[in-house]
Amino acid sequence: MGQETGSSGDEQPPPLPPRRPCATSPDPRAPQAHATTAITPIDIQTLSFPDGSRGTFSTPGTRSASTPTGSGPASPSHRASVSGGEAGDDAGSIMSFAPTMRPAGDIASLLAGEFNRKSPAWNLLQSQSAAIQPFERCRAGAQDRLADFQREFEPLPEEADGRFKDDDRLGMWKSKLKQYMILSSAGKPIWSRHGDLNLINSSIGVVQTIISFYEGSKNPLQGFTAGNARFVVLTQGPLYFVAISKLGESDSQLRSQLEALYMQILSTLTLPTLRNIFANRPSTDLRKPLQGTESLLSSLADNFTMGSASALLGSLECLRLRRSERHVVNNTFLKPRADGLLYGLVVAGGKLVSVIRPRRHSLHPSDLQLIFNMLFESDGIKGGGGESWIPICLPAFNNKGYLYMYVSFLDEGVSGEQAAAPAAGEGRSAEEEIAMVLVSPDRESFYNLKRMRDDVAQQLAKNGSLAIIRKAARAGRPTVPQVAPGSQVSHFLYKSRANVQFCMASLHPAFAQLVARRRLMTLYHELHASVHAKHAHLKVLHCVGEEATSLAWITPVFEFYCVGGPNISRASMTQGANKIIQWAKKEEQRLFIIGGGVF
C-alpha cells in the first residue's frame, strides 16, 4: 500500500505556467480581463442640422482594449496592450474587432464608405440594362394604342364589295387612329382621308351641326374630346377643317397640320378664287375644282400620321454637304440664270441642296414643304418623270396669284449630255431622286427655264457636283455613334432657330419600321407640346418612363430633343446631348444653308 501511494504521488501532472503579471493589483473577486463585449468609453454627442436631421459624433476619450483604433475594420495587430507590454491580451477574441463595434462617430461615413459601394455584379447588370433600346418594353394588348398601326393606311373595302356591310365598313373607319375631314360651311363634304364621302356623310353632318352651333353663338369651336379621341377644328372662311386623333397630339400640333392642308388647297385654287366660288354659290361642291389633287392631300395627311419632324418643328431639312461644295453648286446655278427667274432649287430626296433667290426675298418653309410633297411624296410629278410645267400658288409668298414652276429630275449620267436629258425617275428610291425646280412669275418663260436647266445640269455633271450630291443623298442621315461615339442616346432632333432648319439622326435600324417610327415621333410630340405649352417657361425637360428616357433643351439659338433607353441615367443623357450639340455647332456650315445664292 505504501508503495502504491508513493508511485501515485510521482505521477501527478506538472504545474501550469505562471500568468503574465498585470499592471493593476489582482483582485480575486474581479475578472482578470475585460469582457469581449465591453462598451467603448467614449462620449457620444448629438448634433442637429439645419434641414432637421440629426447626426452623432464622438469626442476623444480613453479607448477600451477591445475597441478598434480606426474607423474601418480592425485586426488584433492594431490593439494595444492594457498594460502597455509587448504581448497582446490573451482574453481578446475576433468578435472584439467586428465592424459592428465601430464607435458611433463613424455612422456618418456609411454613405461614403464601403456600405454604399456597388458590387462588380451590380455594375455589370447596370451596364447591360443601359444598353436596352427605347420601346423594347412596349405595352401589349389593349393598353398599346399603336398595336394595329400597321393597318392604319390600308384602304377601306369598296361599297361594291359584298363581303362587308356598311356597318362593318363604318366600324373600320372609326378604328383609324387619325382622321382628317374637310367640309364647307353649308355642310358639303369636300375630302376625307379614310372612307368614301357617302359612308361618312352622316358623321360629317353631325360635325357641321356642332361647328355651326358655336359659330352662331359667336364663340368659334376650337376642339373637344370624345372618349379617347381629340377633335380639333380649324375654320378658314367658308371651309371647316377637322382633325380626329387618338395619338396624343396637342391642339396646336393638330391645328398646324390642318393649316398645311388649307395651304395645299390654296396652292391649287388661290384665295381670291376660293372666295369667289363660295360668294356666288355657298353650296358649291368644291370636289370638282379640286379634282386631281386628292393624292396631294392624302400624301400630306399620311406624312403627318406617320410622324413628320419637319411639320413638328416647322423647319426644313438640308442635305449635308461641305461649305465649298455647296458654294460651287450655288455659283453654277447663278451663272446661267434666266431672265424672269424668281427662285431656283436643287432638291435631293426631300432635302434642300441649294437655293438661289432675289435679295430681300426668301421662301417660307411651309411653301417648300408643299413643293417637296408634290415632288417626292405624291405620285403625280414623280410618276410622270421627265419635265413638268406647273402653275402653283405659294400661299406664304403670295396667296392671291400663281407662279409657274418648271420641274425636272436629273439623270444619273456623268457626262453633260446625259445629265441634260430628263430622267424617267424609274428604278431609284425617293432618297436618290435629284430634282431641279425653277420658279418664275412669267407664264411664257418655259423655254428660257428649260435652257437654263440644261446649262446648269451640264455644268453640275462636268465639275462633279452632281456625283457629290448623289453620294451625299445615298449616305443618308448620320447615326448617333458617328456623331457622338460612346453616347447612350438613341436618336435626336436639332433645330437651328435662326436658319429655320433642322437635322436629325438616322432612323435605321432601330426606328426604320413604321410602328417604331410612330412611337418615336409620338414621344417627340409629347416633349414638344410640354416645352411649348402656353404658360410653360421650361428650358430643360428630362422625362423618364417605362419605355424610354427623353430630354428637351430649348435656348434662343437652338431646340434639341433626344431619346434614350429606359435605364439611361440623367448624367449619361446630358453628356450625350452636349456631345451632339457641340457637333451640330461645329458642322453648322455643312448641315444648314446659311444665306444661299443671292442675285
JOQUI-V24209 format. One record per residue. N is the residue number from 1. RES is the residue in one small letter. SS is DSSP state (~ for helix, > for strand, _ for the rest). Layout:
N;RES;SS  N;RES;SS
This chain:
1;m;_  2;g;~  3;q;~  4;e;~  5;t;~  6;g;~  7;s;~  8;s;~  9;g;~  10;d;~  11;e;_  12;q;_  13;p;_  14;p;_  15;p;_  16;l;_  17;p;_  18;p;_  19;r;_  20;r;_  21;p;_  22;c;_  23;a;_  24;t;_  25;s;_  26;p;_  27;d;_  28;p;_  29;r;_  30;a;_  31;p;_  32;q;_  33;a;_  34;h;_  35;a;_  36;t;_  37;t;_  38;a;_  39;i;_  40;t;_  41;p;_  42;i;_  43;d;>  44;i;>  45;q;>  46;t;>  47;l;>  48;s;>  49;f;_  50;p;_  51;d;_  52;g;_  53;s;_  54;r;>  55;g;>  56;t;>  57;f;>  58;s;>  59;t;>  60;p;_  61;g;_  62;t;_  63;r;_  64;s;_  65;a;_  66;s;_  67;t;_  68;p;_  69;t;_  70;g;_  71;s;_  72;g;_  73;p;_  74;a;_  75;s;_  76;p;~  77;s;~  78;h;~  79;r;_  80;a;_  81;s;_  82;v;_  83;s;_  84;g;_  85;g;_  86;e;_  87;a;_  88;g;_  89;d;_  90;d;_  91;a;_  92;g;_  93;s;_  94;i;~  95;m;~  96;s;~  97;f;~  98;a;_  99;p;~  100;t;~  101;m;~  102;r;_  103;p;_  104;a;~  105;g;~  106;d;~  107;i;~  108;a;~  109;s;~  110;l;_  111;l;_  112;a;_  113;g;_  114;e;~  115;f;~  116;n;~  117;r;_  118;k;_  119;s;_  120;p;~  121;a;~  122;w;~  123;n;~  124;l;~  125;l;~  126;q;~  127;s;~  128;q;~  129;s;~  130;a;_  131;a;_  132;i;_  133;q;_  134;p;_  135;f;_  136;e;_  137;r;_  138;c;_  139;r;_  140;a;_  141;g;~  142;a;~  143;q;~  144;d;_  145;r;_  146;l;_  147;a;_  148;d;_  149;f;~  150;q;~  151;r;~  152;e;_  153;f;_  154;e;_  155;p;_  156;l;_  157;p;_  158;e;_  159;e;_  160;a;_  161;d;_  162;g;_  163;r;_  164;f;_  165;k;_  166;d;~  167;d;~  168;d;~  169;r;~  170;l;~  171;g;~  172;m;~  173;w;~  174;k;~  175;s;_  176;k;_  177;l;_  178;k;>  179;q;>  180;y;>  181;m;>  182;i;>  183;l;>  184;s;>  185;s;_  186;a;_  187;g;_  188;k;_  189;p;>  190;i;>  191;w;>  192;s;>  193;r;_  194;h;_  195;g;_  196;d;_  197;l;_  198;n;_  199;l;_  200;i;_  201;n;~  202;s;~  203;s;~  204;i;~  205;g;~  206;v;~  207;v;~  208;q;~  209;t;~  210;i;~  211;i;~  212;s;~  213;f;~  214;y;~  215;e;~  216;g;~  217;s;_  218;k;_  219;n;_  220;p;_  221;l;_  222;q;_  223;g;>  224;f;>  225;t;>  226;a;>  227;g;_  228;n;_  229;a;>  230;r;>  231;f;>  232;v;>  233;v;>  234;l;>  235;t;>  236;q;>  237;g;_  238;p;_  239;l;>  240;y;>  241;f;>  242;v;>  243;a;>  244;i;>  245;s;>  246;k;_  247;l;_  248;g;_  249;e;_  250;s;_  251;d;~  252;s;~  253;q;~  254;l;~  255;r;~  256;s;~  257;q;~  258;l;~  259;e;~  260;a;~  261;l;~  262;y;~  263;m;~  264;q;~  265;i;~  266;l;~  267;s;~  268;t;~  269;l;~  270;t;_  271;l;~  272;p;~  273;t;~  274;l;~  275;r;~  276;n;~  277;i;~  278;f;~  279;a;~  280;n;~  281;r;_  282;p;_  283;s;_  284;t;_  285;d;_  286;l;_  287;r;_  288;k;_  289;p;_  290;l;_  291;q;_  292;g;_  293;t;_  294;e;~  295;s;~  296;l;~  297;l;~  298;s;~  299;s;~  300;l;~  301;a;~  302;d;~  303;n;~  304;f;~  305;t;~  306;m;~  307;g;_  308;s;_  309;a;~  310;s;~  311;a;~  312;l;~  313;l;~  314;g;_  315;s;_  316;l;>  317;e;>  318;c;>  319;l;_  320;r;_  321;l;_  322;r;_  323;r;~  324;s;~  325;e;~  326;r;~  327;h;~  328;v;~  329;v;~  330;n;~  331;n;~  332;t;~  333;f;~  334;l;~  335;k;~  336;p;_  337;r;_  338;a;_  339;d;_  340;g;_  341;l;>  342;l;>  343;y;>  344;g;>  345;l;>  346;v;>  347;v;>  348;a;>  349;g;_  350;g;_  351;k;>  352;l;>  353;v;>  354;s;>  355;v;>  356;i;>  357;r;>  358;p;_  359;r;_  360;r;_  361;h;_  362;s;_  363;l;_  364;h;_  365;p;~  366;s;~  367;d;~  368;l;~  369;q;~  370;l;~  371;i;~  372;f;~  373;n;~  374;m;~  375;l;~  376;f;~  377;e;~  378;s;_  379;d;_  380;g;_  381;i;~  382;k;~  383;g;~  384;g;~  385;g;_  386;g;_  387;e;>  388;s;>  389;w;>  390;i;>  391;p;>  392;i;>  393;c;_  394;l;_  395;p;_  396;a;_  397;f;_  398;n;_  399;n;_  400;k;_  401;g;_  402;y;_  403;l;>  404;y;>  405;m;>  406;y;>  407;v;>  408;s;>  409;f;>  410;l;>  411;d;_  412;e;_  413;g;_  414;v;_  415;s;_  416;g;~  417;e;~  418;q;~  419;a;~  420;a;~  421;a;_  422;p;>  423;a;_  424;a;_  425;g;_  426;e;_  427;g;_  428;r;_  429;s;_  430;a;~  431;e;~  432;e;~  433;e;_  434;i;>  435;a;>  436;m;>  437;v;>  438;l;>  439;v;>  440;s;>  441;p;_  442;d;_  443;r;_  444;e;_  445;s;_  446;f;~  447;y;~  448;n;~  449;l;~  450;k;~  451;r;~  452;m;~  453;r;~  454;d;~  455;d;~  456;v;~  457;a;~  458;q;~  459;q;~  460;l;~  461;a;~  462;k;~  463;n;_  464;g;_  465;s;~  466;l;~  467;a;~  468;i;~  469;i;~  470;r;~  471;k;~  472;a;~  473;a;~  474;r;~  475;a;~  476;g;_  477;r;_  478;p;_  479;t;_  480;v;~  481;p;~  482;q;~  483;v;~  484;a;_  485;p;_  486;g;_  487;s;_  488;q;_  489;v;>  490;s;>  491;h;>  492;f;>  493;l;>  494;y;>  495;k;>  496;s;>  497;r;_  498;a;_  499;n;_  500;v;_  501;q;>  502;f;>  503;c;>  504;m;>  505;a;_  506;s;_  507;l;_  508;h;_  509;p;_  510;a;_  511;f;_  512;a;_  513;q;_  514;l;~  515;v;~  516;a;~  517;r;~  518;r;~  519;r;~  520;l;~  521;m;~  522;t;~  523;l;~  524;y;~  525;h;~  526;e;~  527;l;~  528;h;~  529;a;~  530;s;~  531;v;~  532;h;_  533;a;_  534;k;_  535;h;_  536;a;_  537;h;_  538;l;_  539;k;_  540;v;>  541;l;>  542;h;>  543;c;>  544;v;>  545;g;_  546;e;_  547;e;_  548;a;_  549;t;>  550;s;>  551;l;>  552;a;>  553;w;>  554;i;>  555;t;_  556;p;_  557;v;_  558;f;>  559;e;>  560;f;>  561;y;>  562;c;>  563;v;>  564;g;>  565;g;_  566;p;_  567;n;_  568;i;_  569;s;_  570;r;~  571;a;~  572;s;~  573;m;~  574;t;~  575;q;~  576;g;~  577;a;~  578;n;~  579;k;~  580;i;~  581;i;~  582;q;~  583;w;~  584;a;~  585;k;~  586;k;~  587;e;_  588;e;~  589;q;~  590;r;~  591;l;~  592;f;_  593;i;_  594;i;_  595;g;_  596;g;_  597;g;>  598;v;>  599;f;_
